Amino acid sequence: MHGKTVVMTGATSGIGAVAARRLAQLGARIVFVARDPARAEETLNTLRETAPAQDHRYHIADLARLADVKRVAQLLADLEAQVDVLVNNAGAMFATRLVTEDGLERTFATNHIAYFVMTNLLLARLKGTHGARVVSTASAAHQRSPLDFSDLQSEHRYRAFAAYGRSKLMNILFTRELARRLAGTTVTANCLHPGFVATRFGDAAGGALSLAIRVAKRFAITAEQGAQTIVYLASSPEVERVSGKYFVRCKPVAPSPDAQSDSDAERLWDISARLSGVGV
């Protein structure tokens, strides 16, 4: 990874923090997007201690806000001469239905639309970097949450786990359609299930949901284990020509039948482009 630039979201805690540190150890320069300035500084200091020769940087943005995602993505496109790897890793779950200032359900906005907008606005940089990769964190939770295109944002019925699972299904469908659109270029797009990991994820979800997640984490794997597939997809020569796949434990596996629908992937892309104003 020497001489390569990795742009990451969700790099200040959990599997993202571990993956950022490991990629820096492999020689990569890490440029990450964070919401909390204090955590961003802490992460930057860790990266500088890990690999002081690299010019690691961060930018502040709330990935639930379209204006913030567009601003930071455009800033990255303007500042970075090359983007070798884009890691879409930020994600969240919310106990109750919340709507952003853009009128989007917050899980949908943070876990899917942010991936979609960030990737599309960095596509020119990715295409201009030979062998660039897009790595997106999905989840096995997608298997229990089929899409309902008449209620993508859970207006009629909101359940936290179902909304989260649908957003992870969207990550896989997004990867599938992105890979199709990138065919003929040197850019690849893959996604992954990191496993159920004991991290900060879900701690701020609220109410009984946070308590249930904290109890479940007693049986979870470590962040170090969960980060392995991100690092593998971002750096391994074994996958340099592999695209459009879903990985678990560094191996491609078949996602749910719903996640293999080309028509749903294309339909979701068109809806996301209309809602976000990019990727048309």
Secondary structure, DSSP 8 states (H G I E B T S, - for coil): -TT-EEEEES-SSHHHHHHHHHHHHTT-EEEEEES-HHHHHHHHHHHHHH-TTS--EEEE--TTSHHHHHHHHHHHHHH-S--SEEEE------SS--B-TTS-BHHHIIIIIHHHHHHHHTHHHHHTSTT-EEEEE--GGGGG----TTSTT-SS---HHHHHHHHHHHHHHHHHHHHHHHTTSS-EEEEEE--SB-SSTTTTS-HHHHHHHHHHGGG-B-HHHHTHHHHHHHH-GGGTT--S-EEETTEEE---GGGG-HHHHHHHHHHHHHHHS---
